[in-house]
């Protein structure tokens, strides 16, 4: 059985809901999932001991919110300082958005974070990429299913 950390930043309920649903999907596949707000995670102390990582954040102005950027910077510092080893570990990302769907998906926070996991942290990119849903879909059966599937498939890849 593997252990996955699902760490997220949120200001409303959609990102938190996605985190919980993804965690349920990981558990359905028989693994352990710790779902935590990034304010409850100290990258220098609390990132070790996991087999995979999934980070979540909403998209603000086609970018990653500053709070999540600062968290990811702390993760990078913890890696550089040798306090945590993430290279080669599976990494995924997720998050909701509310803006016009005409925007390119590579401008959404989860896609930007996914690139950071792969390029800066040298994590193994999850084959499904980042999970990006409109806020309107998150709390529907379709949103629940998408998040569960993301978590289950991530668990199978551990």
N, C-alpha and C positions, 0 to 999 in steps of 0.2 A: 504494500500500500504506500502510495506517495503522499506528499504533503505540499499543498499549494497556498501561497499567500496571495490574497486578493486585496490590494490596497487602493483606496480611492479617495478622491477629493470631490466634495459636492457642496452646493449651496441650496439646492432644492432636493426633491425626493427621487428624481429619475435616475441619477447615477448610483445612488445608494440602492435603489430597487434592482438595477441591473447587477450590481455587485452581489446582492443576495441571491438572485436567480442563477447567476453563473456559479456561485458557491454551491447551490443546490445541485446543479449539473455535475460538478466535480464529485460531490458526495454520492450522487446516483451511480456514478461510474466506480464507486468503491474506494475513493480516496478521501483524505482529510483536507478540508478547506478552512483556512482562517480568513475571515472577512473583516477588515479593519479600515477605519478612516486613517488617512496619512498622518493626522495629528497624533495618533496613537502608536506610530511606528518611528523609532529612532533608527535610521539606516546604519549607524555605526554599531548598534547593539541588537536590533531585532530582525535583521534580514537573514541571518544564518539559520541553517536547519531546514530549509525548504528545498523541494525538488523542482519547483516551478513557480513562476511569478506572473501575475496578471495585474496591470495597473489601469485605473479608470479615472476619467475626468470628463466633464462636459466641455463643449467647444464654446469659447467666447471670442467673438470678432475674428473667426477663422484662425484661432490660435489656442494654445494651451494657457490656461489661467496661470498667473504669476505664482500662486501658492503651489501648484503642481510643478512648475518649472523649478522652484526653489527646492522642493522635495527631491526631484530627479537629480539636481546638482549635488545634494547631500548624498544621494546614492552613489554618484560618480566619485565623490571624495572618499566615501567609505571603501569603494573598490580600489582606488589609487593608494589609499593608506593601508591596504591589505587587511582590512577589518571584515571584509566579506568577499567571497568568490562567486561571481555570477557568470563568468565566461563559460559558454557552452550550455548553460541551463536554459530550459524553455521559457520564453517570455511572450506574453500577449498583452493586448490593451483593448479598452472598450470605452464607450461613452455616448451620451445622447447629444442631440443638437436641435435647435428650433428654427434656424434660418432657412432661407430658400433652398430647396433641393437642387437648384441649378448649379450650386457651387461644386467645385471638384472635391472629391472625397479625400484627396491627399492633403487638403487644407484643414481637415478636421483634427481636433486635439488627439484623438486616439491614433490616427495615422502618423502624426508628428511624433508622438510618444513611442510608437512602434519602431520608427526609424531610429530613435535614440537608443532603444533597447538593443537593436541589432548593431548599429554602427558605433556608438560610444561605449556601450557596456559589453559588447561582443557576446550577447546572449543568442541562443538558438531561436530564430524567429518561428513562431507558431504558424503552421502552414495555412491556416485560415486568415491570417493577417489580423487586422483590428476589427472589432465588432462596433459598428456605428449605426445607431437607430435614432429615428426622430423621437422626441419626447412623447408625442401622441401615440406612438406604437408601444412604448415600453410597458405600460400596464395592461396591454391587451393580451389575449391568448397567443397571438403571433409573436409579441415581444417576449413573453415568458418562454415560448418554444425556442426562439432564436438564442436566448441567453442560456437556457438549459443545454441546448445542442453545443454551443460554444464550450461550456464547462465540461460536458461529457467527452467531447472530442479532445479537448486539452488533456483531460485525465488519461485517456487512452494513449496519448503520446508521451506520457512520463517515462 
